[in-house]
Amino acid sequence: MSDQQVSNLFSELQKTSKQGQDERSLELCDQIIKLDSDNKLALQCKIVTLIRLGQYTNALSLIARKFRDDDTLSFEKIYCYYRTNQLLPALELLKEIKQKQEPSSSLLFLEAQLLYAQDNYKESIQVYEELLEKTSKSDHIYEEIQVNLLAAKMGLAFSEKCVASPAIETSQYEVAYNAASLHLANGQLDDARKQLESARKVCHERLMDADTPQEEIDEELAVIATQLAYTYQRQGRLGDAMEIYQSVIDSGVSDASLKAIVNNNVVSVKQKKDLQDAAKKLKSASGKEVESRLKRYQKRVISMNDALLQLYMNKYDACRDMAQKLIQKYPENETLYLVLAAATYQQHKAEAAVEELKKYASKNPKSLALRFATIQLQLLQSRPAAALTTLESYLSLIGDKNKKEYYQPAVIALLVYLYEQTGQSDKAMDTLDKASAFWKTDGSFSSNAPTSIMKQTAAFKLKTGRYSEAALDFEELVRADPTDAQAIAGLISAYIEVDPAKAEQYGNALPAIALDHLDIPALERSVPGVKRGYVKKHNHSTRATKPKTKKKRKPLLPKEYDPAKTPDPERWIPARERSTYKAKGKSKKALGKGPQGSYVAGGGLGGTGSANIGGTKAASSENTAESPTEAAKTEAKPATPAKNPAPSKKKNKKKGKNKW
């Protein structure tokens, strides 16, 4: 009876497994194991069902209990390690299996995925390319290998910027998405935009035709839309990018890694706007739940943005600490050294920032970014000679062997500027001559010759008084493009000093100033802040200019002013201190008191009522006899408090009695 039950259960398990009813399949496996606990087939079916349900930890636990010394389920065990982010045990087990037997295609595919998850893109690409050669194009897994191969190339391009974008024609939106991401990593923004817009359209149509639930469609489209928004952001279409980012946020996608990327990109679009909101978004983008799902370069960008946010919020110590930790983790990234130096400089430690950059530049001497940053700080300190020394030390390392890097337009422009600032115009001119000769002969420059640089060279010669050489350079530019008005103008300026006849000849080639389409009176009326009467006119103009008149300001006079009467000499004295003042009512008692600082007869220095040491000049005989003795008595005799004072009818003030 038991064997028959097991057989029936296996038959039903086979049906439910084909129909994708994994929950029911798990129940059937448990029933079979309950009847026969050592049934290997039932245990294997249960492990596979747990994997299909995403219960990888339970599957690993069951493999460890029932298949400890058995290599039958090694592939399933490696896959569970991979899905639980236990990459090192997975790779160790994979190496053991490859030593024992020839790896199958599925095992190689899993190996490539493990290498990709470890950011080992080069080896991952090699394994995928090997698989692609062995797999037939008619095989259903061929396009999946192609998708993963493009994803690995994209990761390498974002990390090292050295992967060519292949030309791929496919109807699969996954392939188009990864191809677009590779274009994006290589800076081919327009190609990436076209691929992503196509992938978005095809994905929506395919999933709708397959009757896929709307939630799954939204999840799939959100990934493509986010990458498309990032492409718009790189193209400068910030409004379109923010619109897509906001729609992804509002859709409520459950993918934590996608939300982290969207939050980071929104912060990078807004930059210094709403820093508190940016801090919240970056905190959610760098949580533990998303860390295992993001690639290394993605985590680096988010962490670097967090350090920059600390810099924008004037938290310089926090910025420095974060940047130093990131440098230990990503020592190859030059931007982190620049962030660290910026934080030091913002703390008003310019010299320390320069020393830090020099220290990092000594470890990576051919880093142009670190050298340029050092030069920028030295120029901010008004030290052009030190900046020139820094640039010359970099150029000495490159040497004449690598002329393409030596004669980069940006480097030459900076070198010429520093020579000018340090008063070495001859060296600047010599550098420009050598650079011009190289740009004319080098194949990479001759095809798309930097005419702007040639113009700058000729203009510099014109500025330094080398008119004949400037005329030759401008002639060459005019021959290359006879319609170039700027080159013709430069040539005329040079020939004015050398050959005025030729200057007049080329002057006829200059285009006439087209004014037919302009309404001159309307322009005059629209001059902001200028009245019509003040617009300057030519002598031949029929319109007369308005004469300028200066307005005389009327004098300010007091009310009821009568010029026939003499002003009151006491008009600036307070009313109560004037000779004509008459006290009324209760104020009669305070008539003789006056305010602090008022005049008191016999007053001393400052008029504060202190004793006048020299006495009064015009005093009566009584006052002359009384004043000194009474004053002395008053000073010598201390005041004694009265005993049993009579109660006063007036209320005592509780506060401010002895205020002064």
Disulfide bonds with the S-S distance in Angstrom:
none
